[in-house]
Every structure is written in structure tokens, then in C-alpha cells.
Amino acid sequence: MAASNKAVLGPLVGAVDQGTSSTRFLVFNSKTAELLSHHQVEIKQEFPREGWVEQDPKEILHSVYECIEKTCEKLGQLNIDISNIKAIGVSNQRETTVVWDKITGEPLYNAVDCLTNE
């Protein structure tokens, strides 16, 4: 059985940063805090009225999947074993609301973010 050529870099930590304008996934070496790889995807925004931003919830979810996949591909190209990712933190749009159909799992409308501080 051939030995793996993948580098072992002690536990790795991933971070999903899902914001109003983009999604990012970053992977760090937990011992050194070195950023090993990342990927970012821009998110389309709609502005139906002043102070109001809408986004397609499925696009948001797909962007998270894409960022994780692309980052892991980049780690593989660096011969870093992705099985060493031991934890993933998530930072998301806390002020954004999405309503999902409990039977179909489909969003009922766009993600809505009110930007005004009234």
C-alpha cells in the first residue's frame, strides 16, 4: 500500500463567512493561524426599495457549497489533506430573514435584509 503524499498539518479550522455581498470559505492551520486556502463568490443583490436588499436563498446556499468545494480543491492541489479540517465556524447575515416551506424545503421568497436603523 502506497503512503499518502498529503501533508499533515495538525488540526485545520474552516470558516464560512456569508455576507450580504459575498460568501467566503477559509481554512487555517489551528496551531499557527496561517491561512492555507480560501475561495470567495459574489452574491447578486436586488434593491426593490430604499434600505431593502433581497437575495436568492438558493444562490446563497449554492455559494457556500461552491466556496467549500473550491477551497478543498485548492488544498488538494497543495497536497493538504482535507480530512484534517476538524471544525468549521459560520458567520452569517444575522439581520437577514428567509422563510422556508416546512414540507418542500423550498424558500417562499427571497432573503430580505432591511438596512435602515429605524
DSSP file (Angstrom, degrees, kcal/mol; ACC not computed):
  #  RESIDUE AA STRUCTURE BP1 BP2  ACC     N-H-->O    O-->H-N    N-H-->O    O-->H-N    TCO  KAPPA ALPHA  PHI   PSI    X-CA   Y-CA   Z-CA
    1    1 A M              0   0    0      0, 0.0     2,-0.1     0, 0.0     0, 0.0   0.000 360.0 360.0 360.0 127.9    0.0    0.0    0.0
    2    2 A A        -     0   0    0      1,-0.1     2,-0.1     3,-0.0     3,-0.1  -0.444 360.0-114.6 -75.2 142.9    1.5    3.3   -1.1
    3    3 A A        -     0   0    0     -2,-0.1     2,-0.1     1,-0.1    -1,-0.1  -0.472  36.7-102.4 -73.5 147.4    2.0    6.1    1.5
    4    4 A S        -     0   0    0     -2,-0.1    -1,-0.1     1,-0.1     0, 0.0  -0.448  17.8-152.2 -71.3 141.8   -0.1    9.2    1.1
    5    5 A N        +     0   0    0     -2,-0.1     2,-0.2     2,-0.1    -1,-0.1   0.397  59.8 117.6 -91.1   1.5    1.6   12.3   -0.3
    6    6 A K        -     0   0    0      1,-0.1    74,-0.2    74,-0.1     2,-0.2  -0.471  68.7-118.7 -75.5 138.9   -0.7   14.6    1.5
    7    7 A A  B     -a   80   0A   0     72,-5.4    74,-1.6    -2,-0.2     2,-0.7  -0.529  17.7-140.5 -74.5 139.7    0.8   16.9    4.1
    8    8 A V        +     0   0    0     -2,-0.2     2,-0.1    72,-0.1    72,-0.1  -0.908  24.6 173.9-103.4 111.9   -0.4   16.5    7.7
    9    9 A L        -     0   0    0     -2,-0.7    21,-0.3     1,-0.3    22,-0.2  -0.403  44.6-107.0-117.5  54.4   -0.8   19.9    9.2
   10   10 A G  S    S-     0   0    0     -2,-0.1    -1,-0.3    19,-0.1    20,-0.1   0.273  77.5 -19.5  43.2 174.9   -2.3   19.2   12.6
   11   11 A P        -     0   0    0      0, 0.0    19,-2.0     0, 0.0    20,-0.4  -0.136  69.2-151.9 -57.9 139.7   -6.0   20.1   13.0
   12   12 A L  E     -Bc  29  85B   0     72,-3.5    74,-2.6    17,-0.2    75,-0.9  -0.774   1.9-148.8-105.4 153.7   -7.3   22.6   10.5
   13   13 A V  E     -Bc  28  87B   0     15,-2.5    15,-3.1    -2,-0.3     2,-0.3  -0.989   7.6-156.5-126.2 131.7  -10.2   25.0   11.1
   14   14 A G  E     -Bc  27  88B   0     73,-3.1    75,-2.4    -2,-0.4     2,-0.4  -0.733   3.0-161.1-103.4 155.7  -12.6   26.2    8.4
   15   15 A A  E     -Bc  26  89B   0     11,-2.4    11,-2.2    -2,-0.3     2,-0.6  -0.971   6.7-157.6-139.5 123.1  -14.6   29.4    8.4
   16   16 A V  E     -Bc  25  90B   0     73,-3.0    75,-2.8    -2,-0.4     2,-0.6  -0.890   9.7-171.9 -95.0 123.5  -17.7   30.2    6.4
   17   17 A D  E     -Bc  24  91B   0      7,-2.9     7,-1.9    -2,-0.6     2,-0.8  -0.897   6.3-179.8-116.9  97.5  -18.2   34.0    6.1
   18   18 A Q  E     +B   23   0B   0     73,-3.2     5,-0.2    -2,-0.6     2,-0.2  -0.870  14.0 163.7-105.9 106.8  -21.6   34.5    4.4
   19   19 A G        -     0   0    0      3,-3.0    74,-0.1    -2,-0.8    -2,-0.0  -0.476  52.2 -90.6-114.6-176.3  -22.4   38.2    4.0
   20   20 A T  S    S+     0   0    0      1,-0.2     3,-0.1    -2,-0.2    93,-0.0   0.827 123.1  29.0 -66.7 -33.1  -24.7   40.4    2.0
   21   21 A S  S    S+     0   0    0      1,-0.2    22,-2.6    21,-0.1     2,-0.3   0.648 127.6   0.6-105.4 -16.8  -22.3   40.9   -0.9
   22   22 A S  E     - D   0  42B   0     20,-0.3    -3,-3.0     2,-0.0     2,-0.4  -0.990  53.5-128.8-162.1 167.5  -20.3   37.6   -0.9
   23   23 A T  E     -BD  18  41B   0     18,-2.6    18,-2.7    -2,-0.3     2,-0.3  -0.975  25.8-176.6-121.9 139.8  -19.6   34.2    0.6
   24   24 A R  E     -BD  17  40B   0     -7,-1.9    -7,-2.9    -2,-0.4     2,-0.4  -0.978  14.5-162.3-133.4 149.1  -16.1   33.1    1.6
   25   25 A F  E     -BD  16  39B   0     14,-2.1    14,-1.7    -2,-0.3     2,-0.4  -0.996  16.9-177.5-127.9 128.4  -14.7   29.8    3.0
   26   26 A L  E     -BD  15  38B   0    -11,-2.2   -11,-2.4    -2,-0.4     2,-0.4  -0.940  13.4-155.1-125.8 144.9  -11.3   30.0    4.6
   27   27 A V  E     -BD  14  37B   0     10,-2.6     9,-3.0    -2,-0.4    10,-1.3  -0.988  15.2-173.6-124.5 130.5   -9.1   27.2    6.1
   28   28 A F  E     -BD  13  35B   0    -15,-3.1   -15,-2.5    -2,-0.4     2,-0.6  -0.860  32.8-113.8-119.9 150.7   -6.5   27.9    8.7
   29   29 A N  E  >  -B   12   0B   0      5,-2.3     4,-2.6    -2,-0.3     5,-0.3  -0.770  29.4-147.3 -75.9 121.3   -3.8   25.9   10.4
   30   30 A S  T  4 S+     0   0    0    -19,-2.0    -1,-0.1    -2,-0.6   -18,-0.1   0.737  92.3  50.8 -69.9 -20.8   -5.1   25.9   14.0
   31   31 A K  T  4 S+     0   0    0    -20,-0.4    -1,-0.2   -22,-0.2   -19,-0.1   0.819 126.8  20.3 -84.9 -31.2   -1.7   25.9   15.6
   32   32 A T  T  4 S-     0   0    0     -3,-0.3    -2,-0.2     2,-0.1     3,-0.1   0.530  92.0-128.9-114.5 -10.3   -0.2   28.8   13.6
   33   33 A A     <  +     0   0    0     -4,-2.6     2,-0.3     1,-0.2    -3,-0.1   0.610  53.0 157.9  65.7  13.8   -3.3   30.7   12.4
   34   34 A E        -     0   0    0     -5,-0.3    -5,-2.3     1,-0.1     2,-0.6  -0.522  46.3-124.6 -69.9 130.7   -1.8   30.6    8.9
   35   35 A L  E     +D   28   0B   0     -2,-0.3    -7,-0.2    -7,-0.2     3,-0.1  -0.678  31.8 178.6 -74.6 118.8   -4.4   31.0    6.2
   36   36 A L  E     -     0   0B   0     -9,-3.0     2,-0.3    -2,-0.6    -1,-0.2   0.818  58.7 -17.6 -94.1 -35.1   -3.9   27.9    4.0
   37   37 A S  E     +D   27   0B   0    -10,-1.3   -10,-2.6     2,-0.0    -1,-0.3  -0.979  57.8 175.2-166.0 156.7   -6.6   28.4    1.3
   38   38 A H  E     -D   26   0B   0     -2,-0.3     2,-0.3   -12,-0.2   -12,-0.2  -0.982  11.0-159.6-159.9 165.1   -9.8   30.3    0.6
   39   39 A H  E     -D   25   0B   0    -14,-1.7   -14,-2.1    -2,-0.3     2,-0.4  -0.983   8.8-161.4-149.4 144.9  -12.4   31.0   -2.1
   40   40 A Q  E     -D   24   0B   0     -2,-0.3     2,-0.4   -16,-0.2   -16,-0.2  -0.981   3.6-169.4-132.3 141.4  -14.9   33.8   -2.5
   41   41 A V  E     -D   23   0B   0    -18,-2.7   -18,-2.6    -2,-0.4     2,-0.1  -0.998  21.9-129.2-130.0 129.7  -18.1   34.1   -4.5
   42   42 A E  E     -D   22   0B   0     -2,-0.4     2,-0.4   -20,-0.2   -20,-0.3  -0.485  20.5-140.2 -74.6 148.7  -20.0   37.3   -5.1
   43   43 A I        -     0   0    0    -22,-2.6     2,-0.2    -2,-0.1    17,-0.0  -0.925  15.7-119.9-112.5 133.7  -23.8   37.3   -4.4
   44   44 A K        -     0   0    0     -2,-0.4     2,-0.4    12,-0.1    12,-0.3  -0.489  30.6-159.2 -70.7 141.2  -26.3   39.1   -6.6
   45   45 A Q        -     0   0    0     -2,-0.2     2,-0.4    10,-0.1    10,-0.2  -0.944   8.9-158.3-123.0 144.3  -28.3   41.7   -4.8
   46   46 A E  E     -E   54   0C   0      8,-2.5     8,-2.7    -2,-0.4     3,-0.1  -0.955   3.0-160.1-118.2 142.6  -31.7   43.3   -5.7
   47   47 A F  E     +     0   0C   0     -2,-0.4     6,-0.2     6,-0.2     3,-0.1  -0.734  17.5 168.7-122.2  80.3  -32.8   46.6   -4.3
   48   48 A P  E    S-     0   0C   0      0, 0.0     2,-0.3     0, 0.0    -1,-0.1   0.729  72.4  -2.0 -69.6 -20.5  -36.6   46.8   -4.6
   49   49 A R  E >  S-E   52   0C   0      3,-0.6     3,-1.9    -3,-0.1    -3,-0.0  -0.974  97.6 -65.5-159.9 165.8  -36.8   49.9   -2.4
   50   50 A E  T 3  S+     0   0    0     -2,-0.3    66,-0.1     1,-0.3     3,-0.1  -0.292 119.5   9.8 -59.3 132.7  -34.5   52.2   -0.4
   51   51 A G  T 3  S+     0   0    0      1,-0.2    64,-3.5    64,-0.1    65,-0.7   0.563 106.7 107.5  78.5   9.1  -32.9   50.4    2.6
   52   52 A W  E <   -EF  49 114C   0     -3,-1.9    -3,-0.6    62,-0.2     2,-0.4  -0.979  44.1-176.0-127.3 125.7  -34.1   47.0    1.4
   53   53 A V  E     - F   0 113C   0     60,-2.8    60,-2.8    -2,-0.4     2,-0.3  -0.970   4.0-170.3-121.6 136.6  -31.8   44.3   -0.1
   54   54 A E  E     +EF  46 112C   0     -8,-2.7    -8,-2.5    -2,-0.4     2,-0.3  -0.945   4.5 180.0-124.7 149.2  -33.0   40.9   -1.4
   55   55 A Q  E     - F   0 111C   0     56,-1.8    56,-3.2    -2,-0.3   -10,-0.1  -0.974  37.7-101.3-142.0 155.7  -31.1   37.8   -2.5
   56   56 A D     >  -     0   0    0    -12,-0.3     4,-2.0    -2,-0.3     3,-0.4  -0.685  27.3-150.3 -76.4 116.5  -32.0   34.4   -3.8
   57   57 A P  H  > S+     0   0    0      0, 0.0     4,-2.3     0, 0.0     5,-0.2   0.848  96.7  53.8 -59.2 -34.6  -31.7   32.0   -0.9
   58   58 A K  H  > S+     0   0    0      2,-0.2     4,-2.7     1,-0.2     5,-0.2   0.873 106.7  51.9 -68.6 -35.2  -30.8   29.1   -3.2
   59   59 A E  H  > S+     0   0    0     -3,-0.4     4,-2.3     2,-0.2    -1,-0.2   0.898 109.0  51.2 -65.3 -39.8  -27.9   31.2   -4.6
   60   60 A I  H  X S+     0   0    0     -4,-2.0     4,-1.6     2,-0.2    -2,-0.2   0.955 112.9  44.7 -60.4 -50.3  -26.7   31.9   -1.1
   61   61 A L  H  X S+     0   0    0     -4,-2.3     4,-2.1     1,-0.2    -2,-0.2   0.911 113.1  50.7 -61.8 -43.9  -26.7   28.2   -0.2
   62   62 A H  H  X S+     0   0    0     -4,-2.7     4,-2.8     1,-0.2    -1,-0.2   0.876 106.2  56.2 -62.0 -37.0  -25.1   27.2   -3.5
   63   63 A S  H  X S+     0   0    0     -4,-2.3     4,-2.4     2,-0.2    -1,-0.2   0.865 105.9  50.9 -65.1 -34.7  -22.3   29.8   -2.9
   64   64 A V  H  X S+     0   0    0     -4,-1.6     4,-2.3     2,-0.2     5,-0.2   0.948 112.0  46.5 -65.4 -48.4  -21.5   28.2    0.4
   65   65 A Y  H  X S+     0   0    0     -4,-2.1     4,-2.6     1,-0.2    -2,-0.2   0.924 113.8  49.1 -58.1 -45.0  -21.2   24.8   -1.3
   66   66 A E  H  X S+     0   0    0     -4,-2.8     4,-2.9     1,-0.2     5,-0.3   0.910 110.3  49.9 -63.1 -43.2  -19.1   26.2   -4.1
   67   67 A C  H  X S+     0   0    0     -4,-2.4     4,-2.2     2,-0.2    -1,-0.2   0.913 112.8  46.6 -64.2 -42.0  -16.7   28.0   -1.7
   68   68 A I  H  X S+     0   0    0     -4,-2.3     4,-2.3     2,-0.2    -2,-0.2   0.938 114.6  47.6 -64.5 -45.7  -16.2   24.9    0.4
   69   69 A E  H  X S+     0   0    0     -4,-2.6     4,-2.1    -5,-0.2    -2,-0.2   0.936 114.2  45.2 -61.1 -48.3  -15.7   22.7   -2.7
   70   70 A K  H  X S+     0   0    0     -4,-2.9     4,-2.2     2,-0.2    -1,-0.2   0.887 112.6  51.0 -66.1 -39.5  -13.2   25.1   -4.4
   71   71 A T  H  X S+     0   0    0     -4,-2.2     4,-2.3    -5,-0.3    -1,-0.2   0.920 110.7  48.8 -63.8 -42.8  -11.2   25.7   -1.2
   72   72 A C  H  X S+     0   0    0     -4,-2.3     4,-2.2     2,-0.2    -2,-0.2   0.870 109.3  53.0 -66.0 -35.9  -10.9   22.0   -0.7
   73   73 A E  H  X S+     0   0    0     -4,-2.1     4,-2.0     2,-0.2    -1,-0.2   0.921 109.2  49.2 -61.9 -43.3   -9.8   21.5   -4.3
   74   74 A K  H  X S+     0   0    0     -4,-2.2     4,-1.2     2,-0.2    -2,-0.2   0.894 109.3  52.0 -63.7 -39.8   -7.1   24.2   -3.7
   75   75 A L  H  <>S+     0   0    0     -4,-2.3     5,-2.8     1,-0.2     3,-0.4   0.912 108.1  52.3 -61.9 -41.1   -6.0   22.4   -0.5
   76   76 A G  H ><5S+     0   0    0     -4,-2.2     3,-1.7     1,-0.2    -2,-0.2   0.888 105.4  54.0 -60.8 -39.8   -5.7   19.2   -2.5
   77   77 A Q  H 3<5S+     0   0    0     -4,-2.0    -1,-0.2     1,-0.3    -2,-0.2   0.772 108.1  50.6 -65.3 -25.1   -3.5   21.0   -5.1
   78   78 A L  T 3<5S-     0   0    0     -4,-1.2    -1,-0.3    -3,-0.4    -2,-0.2   0.325 119.0-115.6 -90.3   6.4   -1.3   22.0   -2.2
   79   79 A N  T < 5 +     0   0    0     -3,-1.7   -72,-5.4     1,-0.2     2,-0.5   0.841  66.7 146.9  58.9  36.6   -1.2   18.3   -1.0
   80   80 A I  B   < -a    7   0A   0     -5,-2.8     2,-0.5   -74,-0.2    -1,-0.2  -0.910  51.4-124.4-103.4 127.5   -3.0   19.2    2.2
   81   81 A D    >   -     0   0    0    -74,-1.6     3,-1.6    -2,-0.5   -72,-0.2  -0.584  13.6-157.5 -75.9 115.4   -5.3   16.5    3.5
   82   82 A I  G >  S+     0   0    0     -2,-0.5     3,-2.0     1,-0.3    -1,-0.2   0.665  85.2  78.0 -70.4 -14.5   -8.8   18.0    3.9
   83   83 A S  G 3  S+     0   0    0      1,-0.3    -1,-0.3     3,-0.0    -2,-0.1   0.633  81.5  70.8 -68.6  -9.2   -9.7   15.3    6.4
   84   84 A N  G <   +     0   0    0     -3,-1.6   -72,-3.5   -73,-0.1     2,-0.9   0.475  67.2 108.0 -83.8  -2.2   -7.7   17.4    8.9
   85   85 A I  E <   +c   12   0B   0     -3,-2.0   -72,-0.2   -74,-0.2     3,-0.1  -0.688  43.0 170.1 -74.0 111.0  -10.4   20.0    8.9
   86   86 A K  E     +     0   0B   0    -74,-2.6     2,-0.3    -2,-0.9    -1,-0.2   0.604  56.2  20.5-103.5 -15.7  -11.8   19.3   12.4
   87   87 A A  E     -c   13   0B   0    -75,-0.9   -73,-3.1     2,-0.0     2,-0.4  -0.994  55.7-160.4-153.6 149.4  -14.1   22.3   12.9
   88   88 A I  E     -c   14   0B   0     -2,-0.3     2,-0.3   -75,-0.2   -73,-0.2  -0.989   9.7-159.7-133.9 125.2  -16.0   24.9   10.8
   89   89 A G  E     -c   15   0B   0    -75,-2.4   -73,-3.0    -2,-0.4     2,-0.4  -0.702   9.5-147.5 -98.2 156.0  -17.3   28.2   12.2
   90   90 A V  E     -c   16   0B   0     -2,-0.3     2,-0.5   -75,-0.2   -73,-0.2  -0.989  15.2-176.5-130.1 128.4  -20.1   30.1   10.5
   91   91 A S  E     +c   17   0B   0    -75,-2.8   -73,-3.2    -2,-0.4     2,-0.2  -0.993  26.2 168.0-117.5 122.7  -20.6   33.9   10.3
   92   92 A N        -     0   0    0     -2,-0.5     2,-1.6   -75,-0.2   -73,-0.1  -0.670  47.7 -73.1-130.0-178.0  -23.8   34.8    8.5
   93   93 A Q    >   -     0   0    0     -2,-0.2     3,-1.5     1,-0.2   -74,-0.1  -0.600  46.0-179.4 -78.1  89.2  -26.3   37.6    7.8
   94   94 A R  T 3  S+     0   0    0     -2,-1.6    -1,-0.2     1,-0.3    -3,-0.0   0.773  78.4  50.8 -65.4 -26.1  -27.9   37.8   11.2
   95   95 A E  T 3  S+     0   0    0     -3,-0.1    19,-0.6     2,-0.0     2,-0.3   0.419  92.1  96.9 -92.5   2.9  -30.2   40.6   10.2
   96   96 A T  E <   -G  113   0C   0     -3,-1.5     2,-0.4    17,-0.2    17,-0.2  -0.727  59.3-153.4 -97.4 142.2  -31.5   38.7    7.1
   97   97 A T  E     +G  112   0C   0     15,-2.6    15,-2.5    -2,-0.3     2,-0.4  -0.938  14.1 177.3-119.6 135.9  -34.7   36.7    7.0
   98   98 A V        -     0   0    0     -2,-0.4     2,-0.5    13,-0.2    13,-0.1  -0.999  15.2-153.1-132.1 135.2  -35.7   33.7    4.9
   99   99 A V        -     0   0    0     -2,-0.4     9,-3.1    11,-0.2    10,-0.6  -0.946  15.4-164.4-109.3 125.4  -38.9   31.8    5.2
  100  100 A W  B     -H  107   0D   0     -2,-0.5     2,-0.5     7,-0.3     6,-0.1  -0.836  26.2-112.7-110.2 144.5  -38.8   28.2    4.0
  101  101 A D     >  -     0   0    0      5,-3.3     4,-2.4    -2,-0.3     5,-0.1  -0.649  23.6-146.5 -72.2 122.9  -41.7   25.9    3.3
  102  102 A K  T  4 S+     0   0    0     -2,-0.5    -1,-0.1     1,-0.2    -2,-0.0   0.707  94.0  42.2 -69.9 -18.7  -41.6   23.2    6.0
  103  103 A I  T  4 S+     0   0    0      3,-0.1    -1,-0.2     1,-0.0    -2,-0.0   0.892 126.6  26.9 -91.3 -48.2  -42.9   20.5    3.6
  104  104 A T  T  4 S-     0   0    0      2,-0.1    -2,-0.2     1,-0.0    -1,-0.0   0.725  91.1-134.5 -88.6 -22.1  -41.0   21.1    0.4
  105  105 A G     <  +     0   0    0     -4,-2.4    -3,-0.1     1,-0.3    -1,-0.0   0.550  61.7 133.5  76.7   6.8  -37.9   22.8    2.0
  106  106 A E        -     0   0    0     -5,-0.1    -5,-3.3     1,-0.1    -1,-0.3  -0.635  64.3-106.1 -89.8 147.1  -38.1   25.5   -0.7
  107  107 A P  B     -H  100   0D   0      0, 0.0    -7,-0.3     0, 0.0     3,-0.1  -0.472  18.6-149.9 -68.7 143.7  -37.8   29.2    0.1
  108  108 A L  S    S-     0   0    0     -9,-3.1     2,-0.3     1,-0.2    -8,-0.1   0.690  75.9  -9.5 -85.7 -20.3  -41.2   31.0   -0.1
  109  109 A Y  S    S-     0   0    0    -10,-0.6   -10,-0.2     1,-0.0    -1,-0.2  -0.941  92.0 -63.6-161.4 175.1  -39.5   34.3   -1.1
  110  110 A N        -     0   0    0     -2,-0.3     2,-0.3     1,-0.1   -11,-0.2  -0.187  61.5 -90.1 -61.8 160.4  -36.1   35.9   -1.4
  111  111 A A  E     -F   55   0C   0    -56,-3.2   -56,-1.8   -13,-0.1     2,-0.5  -0.624  49.1-150.1 -69.1 133.0  -33.9   36.5    1.6
  112  112 A V  E     -FG  54  97C   0    -15,-2.5   -15,-2.6    -2,-0.3     2,-0.4  -0.934  18.9-179.3-118.2 130.3  -34.8   40.0    2.9
  113  113 A D  E     -FG  53  96C   0    -60,-2.8   -60,-2.8    -2,-0.5     2,-0.7  -0.978  14.4-154.6-129.8 116.9  -32.4   42.4    4.6
  114  114 A C  E     -F   52   0C   0    -19,-0.6   -62,-0.2    -2,-0.4   -63,-0.1  -0.834   7.8-171.0 -92.2 118.3  -33.6   45.8    5.8
  115  115 A L        +     0   0    0    -64,-3.5   -63,-0.2    -2,-0.7     2,-0.1   0.520  51.0 100.8 -89.4  -6.6  -30.6   48.1    6.0
  116  116 A T        -     0   0    0    -65,-0.7     2,-0.6   -66,-0.1    -2,-0.1  -0.485  64.2-142.7 -82.5 152.7  -32.3   51.0    7.8
  117  117 A N              0   0    0      1,-0.2    -1,-0.1    -2,-0.1    -2,-0.1  -0.630 360.0 360.0-110.3  69.8  -31.8   51.6   11.5
  118  118 A E              0   0    0     -2,-0.6    -1,-0.2     0, 0.0    -2,-0.0   0.438 360.0 360.0 -91.8 360.0  -35.3   52.9   12.5
